[in-house]
Amino acid sequence: MSKHKQFEAPDAVAAERREFVKSAGLLGLGAALMGLTPGLRAAAFAAGSDAPEKTEVKIGFIPLTDCASVVMAAAKGFDKKYGIKIVPTKEASWAAVRDKLVNGELDAAHVLYGLIYGVHLGIGGPKKDMASLMTLNNNGQGITLSSQLKDKGVTDGAALKKLISSEKREFTFAQTFPTGTHAMWLYYWLAAHDINPMKDVKTITVPPPQMVANMRVGNMDGYCVGEPWNARAIIDKVGFTAATTQDIWTDHPEKVLGTTADWAAKYPKTAVAVTAAILEASRWIDASLANRRETAETIAAKAYVNTDVDVILDRMLGRYSNGIGKTWDDKNHMKFFNDGQVNFPYLSDGMWFLTQHRRWGLLKDDPDYLGVAKAINQVGLYRQAAEKAGVAVPKSDLRSSKLIDGVVWDGKDPKKYAASFKVRA
């Protein structure tokens, strides 16, 4: 507007202002902007832009196949499209990820779903309000049993139950974090075979990259972990796959893009930009076998998972071998996108982990299941990111699934569900 326009008739000035707002695509701000001075009006327009508050975002990850979408968002330049630079940072353990999120050394992280919920409630670490921006993957974890158990005739959960009942010694199983996904998959699988993980066996916590080495020296009878550390046990001839986690719950939630509630509130536009970039990477990975192969080649590097490409590739492509003679093509292999169904932060997914924390005594009382899920899962920010990336979102914040024991989980009565299990703490 020229300096002379201020003397025009009020109707003409107002009309020009409306046209300016319309051309900027900011009609929703029109009413608020009309009364501002030119300087304040410019500041309001800047504040109303989509520019991320931070342009460099440090995202922690653990060396696992399912860190792929975070890595590829940076490697393929999807982050640049949204005005940010994603810096993946390799971490040694889930406890390290937790601590660096809480103290602000990391902006966000590829992290266990249940870890975020545990920290929010003050179990499994210092209490801190947390946020989950999106789900990174479904499926693709595994339960590995030692070759020594195979030599004693154990090939599945039923045979394991018989051995534990007959052999009077302490059996040890490892998971990766007390409130995390692998602990919950391991406990659920054992309980489905009438083995109480709190009473019948001993459970320990071991970082994912250290699982195979610990099994090699006899520190555990079995473990639950993400890939490629189940496939690695087979290649190294120290164990076999007794179950995949998609056997336990098809298309289960696994890792999330986690951060603190403070960070999400302070940098909402950055959160949307990061989520949109990783959504684009997730879609790209799932788009073709060639893209999955390139992903495996990228993340196998020393800077990321640090293993042979072949150890990652087969299960990345859904080609499974259990190490004791069975091979199959698994249509429920690790998924990163699946037309956007993977990534939506379903409230029912978050509540499920709370029901299991309650089941196993990690929570002494029933929490406000839905309230906690709504506080952590950033559905609103996700919807904004999905719109930017052109990704469809479901109509409902809840979904329904049947698990390995035939029990249906739909999120509608979490307190009743948590109390319904025969095998519990």
C-alpha positions in Angstrom: 0.0 0.0 0.0 1.5 3.4 -1.0 1.7 6.2 1.6 -1.1 8.0 -0.2 -3.6 5.2 0.2 -4.1 6.0 3.9 -6.2 9.0 2.8 -8.6 7.0 0.6 -12.1 6.5 1.6 -12.5 3.8 4.4 -14.4 1.5 2.2 -11.8 1.5 -0.5 -9.0 0.9 2.0 -11.0 -1.9 3.6 -11.6 -3.5 0.2 -7.9 -3.3 -0.7 -7.0 -4.9 2.7 -9.5 -7.7 2.0 -8.0 -8.4 -1.4 -4.5 -8.5 0.1 -5.6 -11.0 2.7 -7.3 -13.1 0.1 -4.4 -13.1 -2.2 -2.1 -14.2 0.7 -4.4 -17.1 1.4 -5.1 -15.8 4.9 -8.8 -14.9 4.9 -9.1 -16.6 8.3 -6.8 -13.9 9.8 -8.6 -11.1 8.0 -10.7 -9.8 10.8 -7.8 -9.7 13.2 -5.5 -8.0 10.8 -7.7 -5.2 9.8 -7.2 -3.2 12.9 -3.4 -3.5 13.1 -0.8 -0.9 12.2 1.3 -1.8 9.1 4.3 -3.0 11.3 2.2 -5.2 13.5 0.3 -6.4 10.5 3.6 -7.6 8.9 4.6 -9.3 12.2 1.2 -11.1 12.3 1.6 -12.3 8.7 5.1 -13.7 9.6 3.7 -15.4 12.6 0.9 -16.9 10.6 3.3 -18.4 8.0 4.1 -22.1 7.9 7.9 -21.5 8.3 9.3 -24.0 10.9 10.5 -22.3 14.1 13.7 -24.5 14.0 15.5 -25.4 10.7 17.8 -28.1 12.1 16.2 -31.0 14.0 18.3 -33.6 15.8 16.5 -37.0 15.8 17.9 -39.8 17.8 17.7 -43.4 16.7 18.7 -46.9 17.7 20.4 -49.2 15.1 17.3 -51.1 14.0 15.7 -51.6 10.6 12.7 -49.5 11.7 14.9 -46.3 12.0 14.6 -46.3 8.2 12.0 -43.6 7.6 14.0 -41.1 9.8 17.2 -41.9 8.0 15.7 -41.8 4.5 13.9 -38.5 5.2 17.3 -37.0 5.5 19.2 -39.1 2.9 16.6 -38.5 0.2 16.1 -34.8 1.0 12.4 -35.0 1.9 13.3 -32.7 4.9 14.4 -29.9 2.6 11.0 -29.8 1.0 9.6 -28.6 4.3 12.3 -26.1 5.2 14.2 -28.2 7.7 17.3 -30.3 8.0 16.9 -33.6 9.9 20.1 -34.7 11.6 19.9 -38.4 12.6 22.0 -39.2 15.7 22.9 -42.8 16.6 22.3 -43.7 20.3 23.5 -46.6 22.3 20.4 -47.7 24.2 16.8 -46.8 24.8 17.7 -45.4 28.2 20.1 -43.0 26.5 17.3 -41.9 24.1 15.0 -41.3 27.0 17.5 -39.2 28.9 18.5 -37.1 25.9 14.8 -36.4 25.1 14.1 -35.4 28.6 17.1 -33.1 29.0 16.7 -31.6 25.5 19.8 -32.9 23.9 17.6 -34.4 21.2 14.7 -32.7 19.6 12.9 -35.9 18.8 13.6 -39.6 18.4 12.8 -42.9 16.8 11.6 -44.5 20.0 9.6 -47.3 21.6 5.9 -46.5 21.8 5.7 -47.7 25.4 8.8 -45.8 26.5 7.0 -42.5 25.7 4.0 -43.5 27.7 6.1 -44.8 30.6 8.1 -41.6 30.9 4.9 -39.5 30.8 3.5 -41.5 33.8 6.8 -41.6 35.7 7.5 -45.3 35.2 10.7 -46.5 33.6 12.4 -43.2 34.2 12.0 -39.6 35.4 8.5 -38.2 34.9 8.1 -35.8 32.0 5.1 -34.9 29.8 5.7 -36.4 26.4 4.3 -36.3 22.9 4.0 -38.8 20.0 3.9 -37.1 16.6 3.3 -40.2 14.4 3.8 -44.0 14.3 6.9 -44.9 12.3 6.2 -48.6 11.5 4.0 -51.6 12.1 5.2 -55.3 12.5 8.7 -56.6 12.0 10.0 -57.5 15.4 10.7 -61.0 16.6 11.1 -63.4 19.5 14.3 -65.4 19.3 15.0 -68.6 21.3 18.5 -70.0 21.8 19.9 -72.9 19.9 20.3 -74.8 23.2 16.5 -74.7 23.6 16.1 -76.1 20.1 18.4 -78.9 21.0 16.0 -79.8 23.8 13.1 -80.0 21.4 11.7 -76.5 21.9 10.5 -75.0 18.6 7.4 -73.0 19.8 5.7 -71.6 22.9 3.9 -74.8 23.8 7.1 -76.7 23.9 8.8 -73.9 25.9 6.0 -74.1 28.5 6.6 -77.9 28.9 10.4 -77.4 29.3 10.0 -74.6 31.8 7.6 -76.8 33.8 9.9 -79.8 33.8 13.4 -78.3 34.1 14.0 -76.8 37.5 16.3 -73.9 36.7 15.9 -70.2 36.1 15.1 -69.3 32.5 16.1 -65.8 31.4 14.6 -63.7 28.7 15.6 -60.3 27.5 13.7 -57.3 26.3 14.9 -53.8 25.4 13.2 -51.5 27.9 10.9 -52.2 30.8 7.9 -50.3 29.5 8.7 -50.7 25.8 7.2 -52.6 22.9 9.5 -55.6 23.1 8.8 -56.2 26.8 5.1 -56.1 26.0 5.3 -58.4 23.0 7.5 -60.9 25.0 5.2 -60.8 28.0 2.1 -61.2 25.8 3.5 -64.1 23.9 4.7 -65.9 27.0 1.4 -65.4 28.7 -0.5 -66.7 25.7 1.3 -70.0 26.3 0.5 -69.9 30.0 4.0 -68.7 31.1 3.9 -65.9 33.6 6.8 -63.5 32.7 6.7 -62.1 36.2 6.8 -65.4 38.1 7.9 -68.3 35.9 11.0 -66.7 34.2 13.5 -64.0 34.8 13.5 -61.0 32.5 16.4 -58.6 31.9 17.0 -55.5 29.8 19.6 -55.5 27.0 20.2 -52.9 24.3 19.1 -54.2 20.8 22.6 -54.3 19.2 23.9 -56.4 22.2 21.3 -59.1 22.0 23.1 -61.6 19.8 26.4 -61.3 21.7 24.7 -61.9 25.0 22.9 -64.9 23.6 26.1 -66.3 22.2 27.7 -66.4 25.7 24.6 -67.9 27.3 23.2 -64.9 29.2 19.6 -65.6 28.1 17.4 -68.3 26.8 15.4 -66.0 24.5 14.8 -62.4 23.7 12.4 -60.0 21.9 14.0 -57.3 19.7 13.6 -55.5 16.4 15.3 -56.5 13.2 17.9 -57.1 12.1 18.9 -58.7 15.4 16.6 -61.7 15.0 17.9 -62.5 11.6 21.5 -61.9 12.8 21.0 -64.6 15.5 20.1 -67.1 12.7 23.0 -66.2 10.5 25.4 -66.5 13.5 23.8 -69.8 14.5 23.0 -68.8 18.1 19.2 -68.8 17.9 16.0 -69.2 15.8 12.8 -67.2 15.4 10.0 -68.7 17.5 7.5 -66.0 16.6 7.3 -62.7 14.8 5.4 -59.9 16.5 3.0 -59.8 13.6 2.0 -63.3 14.8 1.1 -61.7 18.1 -0.8 -58.7 16.7 -1.0 -58.1 12.9 -0.1 -54.5 12.0 0.7 -53.7 15.6 2.1 -50.2 16.4 5.9 -50.2 17.1 8.2 -47.2 17.0 7.0 -43.6 17.2 8.4 -40.2 16.5 8.6 -39.1 20.1 9.4 -35.8 21.7 8.5 -33.9 24.9 5.2 -32.1 25.2 7.2 -28.8 25.8 9.0 -29.2 22.5 5.8 -29.9 20.6 4.2 -26.9 22.1 7.2 -24.6 21.5 7.9 -25.7 17.9 4.5 -26.8 16.5 5.4 -25.8 12.9 8.7 -27.7 13.1 6.8 -30.7 14.5 4.5 -30.6 11.5 7.3 -30.2 9.0 9.3 -33.1 10.5 6.2 -35.3 10.5 5.4 -34.4 6.9 9.0 -35.1 5.8 9.0 -38.5 7.5 5.6 -39.3 6.0 7.0 -38.7 2.6 10.0 -40.9 3.3 7.6 -43.6 4.7 5.6 -43.5 1.5 8.7 -43.7 -0.6 10.0 -46.8 1.2 6.8 -48.7 0.8 6.3 -47.6 -2.9 8.5 -50.4 -4.4 10.8 -53.3 -3.7 13.6 -51.3 -5.4 13.1 -48.5 -2.8 13.2 -51.0 0.0 16.4 -52.5 -1.3 18.0 -49.0 -1.5 16.8 -48.3 2.0 18.4 -51.5 3.3 21.7 -50.6 1.5 21.6 -47.1 3.1 20.8 -48.1 6.7 23.2 -51.0 6.7 26.1 -48.5 6.8 28.3 -48.1 9.8 26.7 -44.7 10.6 23.3 -46.4 11.1 22.7 -50.1 11.7 26.2 -51.2 11.0 25.6 -54.7 9.6 25.7 -56.6 6.3 23.0 -55.6 3.8 21.8 -59.2 3.5 21.0 -59.3 7.2 18.5 -56.5 6.8 17.2 -57.1 3.2 15.4 -60.4 3.3 13.0 -59.5 6.1 12.7 -56.0 4.8 11.3 -57.6 1.7 9.1 -60.0 3.6 11.3 -63.1 3.0 11.4 -65.0 6.2 13.3 -68.1 7.4 13.0 -69.2 11.1 16.4 -70.9 11.2 15.0 -74.3 11.9 13.7 -75.2 8.4 10.7 -73.0 7.7 10.7 -70.3 5.0 7.8 -68.1 3.9 6.8 -64.9 2.3 5.2 -62.7 5.0 2.6 -60.3 3.7 2.6 -58.7 7.2 6.3 -57.8 7.1 7.5 -54.5 8.4 5.4 -51.6 7.0 6.3 -48.0 7.1 3.3 -46.4 5.3 0.6 -48.8 4.0 -1.4 -45.9 2.4 -1.0 -43.9 5.7 -2.6 -46.6 7.9 0.7 -47.1 9.7 1.4 -43.6 10.7 -1.8 -42.2 12.2 -1.4 -41.9 16.0 -4.4 -43.9 17.0 -5.5 -43.2 20.6 -6.4 -46.9 21.0 -2.8 -47.9 20.2 -1.5 -45.7 23.0 -4.1 -47.0 25.4 -3.2 -50.6 24.7 0.3 -50.0 26.1 -1.3 -48.5 29.2 -3.5 -51.6 29.6 -0.4 -53.8 29.5 1.5 -51.6 32.0 -1.4 -52.1 34.3 -1.6 -55.8 33.6 2.0 -56.4 34.6 2.0 -54.2 37.7 4.0 -51.3 36.2 1.0 -49.1 36.9 -0.5 -49.7 40.4 -3.8 -48.2 39.5 -5.8 -47.6 36.4 -4.9 -44.3 34.7 -7.2 -42.1 32.8 -6.6 -44.2 29.7 -8.2 -41.9 27.1 -7.0 -38.7 28.8 -3.4 -39.8 28.7 -3.6 -41.0 25.1 -5.1 -37.6 24.0 -2.4 -35.8 25.9 0.5 -37.7 24.3 -0.7 -38.6 20.7 -0.6 -35.4 18.7 -3.6 -36.1 16.5 -4.1 -32.5 15.5 -0.5 -31.9 14.5 -0.4 -35.2 12.6 -3.5 -34.2 10.6 -1.8 -30.9 9.6 1.3 -32.8 8.5 -0.8 -35.4 6.6 -2.6 -32.7 4.7 0.7 -31.1 3.7 2.1 -34.5 2.5 -1.2 -35.5 0.8 -1.8 -38.5 3.0 -5.3 -39.7 3.9 -6.3 -39.9 7.5 -8.8 -42.4 9.1 -12.2 -41.3 10.2 -11.8 -42.7 13.8 -9.1 -42.2 16.4 -9.7 -45.8 17.5 -9.1 -49.1 15.6 -9.9 -52.7 16.4 -7.6 -55.8 16.3 -7.6 -59.4 17.4 -4.4 -60.6 19.1 -2.8 -64.1 19.2 -5.0 -65.3 22.1 -8.2 -64.4 20.2 -8.9 -61.4 22.4 -10.2 -58.3 20.6 -8.8 -54.9 21.5 -10.8 -51.8 20.3 -10.0 -49.2 22.9 -13.6 -48.8 24.1 -13.2 -50.2 27.7 -9.5 -50.2 28.6 -10.0 -50.8 32.3 -12.1 -53.9 31.7 -9.6 -55.1 29.1 -6.7 -54.7 31.4 -8.4 -56.6 34.2 -9.6 -59.5 31.9 -6.4 -61.5 31.5 -6.0 -64.8 33.3 -2.2 -64.5 33.3 -1.1 -61.2 34.9 1.2 -59.9 37.6 
